[in-house]
């Protein structure tokens, strides 16, 4: 079922959203000389692959956008789920939006792997860098993921919005570059994922460093490396990290941090493991619960 909205409501919504975004946030060069903040109509048109004239008429309420165009605009304007639904509602096409895919749950094989991984921190990361599961040592190294709302359990969100991460990582900017590069890879694999584009949009607005890094088209990605931490309990610790892809679900990866046996970092990691006194018997991993089910079906993940 479709409805009609006042033409100016849709136009005002689009104008408001583009005023909140910078060219860097959407990967465009900033040519300066702007009389008003935000993106120009012509820039939105370029990103959406439509003519500037058509987009102008759209904001003026002179054309009725298709559901496919609305999906494209949701992506290029980095709309959150709520804002995406509002865009479809204002265009009178709320009933035509795409059904959200089922939630992503940690693969049983990866859960067993974390159960057995007691000497090294490890996390299972999903398709948009959501943290699907973790072991106690990972929580001790980074943060208590269980105390975070599920919507906040995301590697990129934690890295860019938790101030303690900038202290924990000795070279935070290098880690941030890797994180943005991984998000770009995820975006290339899932270009129509509204939660991924919403995450990018939110971080672009919330954090200037993210917006700057996202605005760079070519950010190199390392598939393995080493991180130097300044941990409040065990001091400086250098850990090698690697990413293992799940054969049963290519959208899930295990990130594991290890230390060379006999090194000071190895001893520090063992000391951190010894500090864990409240580990539940049996299963050692903790994981996200099923995402909530709303009136339109399972929440996207």
Beta strands, then each sheet from edge to edge (+ up, - down):
strand 1: 121-125
strand 2: 131-134
strand 3: 224-231
strand 4: 235-246
strand 5: 249-258
strand 6: 286-287
strand 7: 293-294
strand 8: 297-298
sheet 1: 3+ 4- 5+ 1- 2+ 6-
sheet 2: 7+ 8-
end
